[in-house]
C-alpha cells in the first residue's frame, strides 16, 4: 500500500520501483544503497539487507544484464544521519563514487534524476543466486566482483 507521506519508491511493474536520486553518502558501503526505512516498508516488497537490486536510468539506454552491478538495500534511519537526511520521502541514496574510477555506474546519475530499482532477480531466485551470478560473470569478464558478507 503506497503512503502519501512517502511518495517514493513507486512500484510501476512487479518488483520494479521508480524513485529519484537523493544524493550520495559515506554512510553506505560501495555495494549498498539506502532508502528511508518507512518508505521502504510501506511502498515496496524489498527485504532490507537480503534483497539485491540493480539501478538503471528511467530514460537511459538498455544495458546487458552481465554489466549490471547489484546493491544490497539498506533501510535508512537515525543510525545513518547523513544518508537518512538525503531520503526524507523515499529517495534512493547511493554510495560515494570515485569520480576518477566510475566503476559502480555505467552512466553518471544526478541528484533528482528518476531511476529504476529492479528487484526481479531477488524475488524470482533464491538469495544466493544473484551473488553467485555476479561472481561468475565478473570472474569470466576479468572485472572485480563485489564481496558480500
Beta strands, then each sheet from edge to edge (+ up, - down):
strand 1: 10-13
strand 2: 16-25
strand 3: 32-36
strand 4: 52-57
strand 5: 70-76
strand 6: 92-95
strand 7: 114-118
sheet 1: 1+ 2- 6- 3+ 5+ 4- 7+
end
